[in-house]
Amino acid sequence: MFSSSTGARSRTTSARSRIVGWMFLLLGGALAVPTFGLTLVWQTELDRQVDVQLLSEAEKLRAFARTSRDPYTGEHFTTAASLLTAFMSVHPPEHDAAFFSVVDGRVDRRSPGPVPARLDRDPAVVALLARAADTRVRWLDSPAGKVRYGVVPVQVAGDRADTRLALLAFRDRQLRQERHMARMLLVSGCGALVVAGLASWLVAGRVLAPIRLVRQTAERISETDLTQRLPVRGSDDVALLAETFNHMLDRLTQAFTTQRRFLDEVAHELRTPLTVVRGHLELMDGDPDVQHRKTRALLFDELDRMSRIVEDLLLLARAERPDFLTLGPTGLTDLVVDVAAKVQALAPRRWKVAEVADGSVHLDEQRVTQALMQLAANAVSHTGEGDTIEIGVRLWHGRVLLWVADTGPGVAPEDRERIFHCFYQAGTAQPGRTDTGTDTGTRTGTRTGIGIGLALVREIAQAHSGAAHVEDAPGGGARFVLDLPALHPTTEGTHGEQDSDSRGRGEDRRLRRKGAAP
């Protein structure tokens, strides 16, 4: 009814791990998104500031050219080269920036101070700057990374030289601080993520503790003991779950109690009129009338049949109850041999134990014997005195296979599943065959039952977590098989399971009633 404690603990740990995993994802996303977002914003803002800085330097140059004079002559500058030299001497560039002048395609002067890379010595860069046709700000690559640059042409009256000022900003060097801060954020975020993960594991454990208590209490509730209840503490969702679970157990207990009371009352009500009728018939025992004697015999026969039907119906109803089975170690050889001895009283047939298994498994010996007796009675109803009925058992790949096979006409393929349904009566594979249980028709096709024998066989098999089915017997006829799990198997004198081709030590063993046909 409930999962094992190991599986339940595994599922609880899995739920805890999923909670922590989701917390990791949420916290990781909460840290990663701002970190990368801030880095992107910083980079965009720095590019904007670099552009503003270059444009501002160009405006300073224009203002200087309008108001400044040559410091040596006191007159206006006569050459653009001298103007740029004077400008660079009084206006040093910002950090990680550089200026130099280009006159007729050659570098003339550069701003004082260290620079990340001497681009004024790179002929390709100088040629690129000398060809610039406008003052737009552009990008270029350098050994120091990305560089933002702009070119400002300078002309002085009377000076025909092609003079221009190159403004350079080493953007990647300026990003170093921001990138360092981003790395610090990532490292601190990872540390915070680990701490948060450990905290989440502890918090998840505390959150799941009430659910774990519910599981542990539920494990103590067995199919035959529904008196356990979950403790209800507080008014949160877990308390409501425990309360709902307790209400469900109350309803189950009431349902089981009602079912038991109903079965007891039905059994009493059905048995009482049968007992009354039988008592009155017995009082007629001294009647010499032949017709009365025949009537009494017929009524006694019908009463016996009705009693068997009532008992089977009650047993079929009890099959749904949790106490239907009483499992215990059962020797398979003794089980089959005992059934073979009992079935000889059913009818004179060629009874045979086809195979036995030297082993012991856990099952309900009484119920399995009852199922085999049902199958044997079913076989008797479809065979004659010259036919063979065999009983066998085999251990195979963790399963117990018990069967009853006969040499009768067999079961039609379309009926092999439906004959195990309650109250179903099948047609025949050949004229006269209806395998529907102990209450089925005879070989001539007369139906005298209501079709619950094989349904009871299947219920017994399913109560053992097994199955029942019918198949063609190797020598013709039908073979009904109980396929049950081999719980806690032990062997006697052998190791492991029997081989699929093994016939066991019961091969050719025949058990006959006294006077049975050979």
Disulfide bonds with the S-S distance in Angstrom:
none
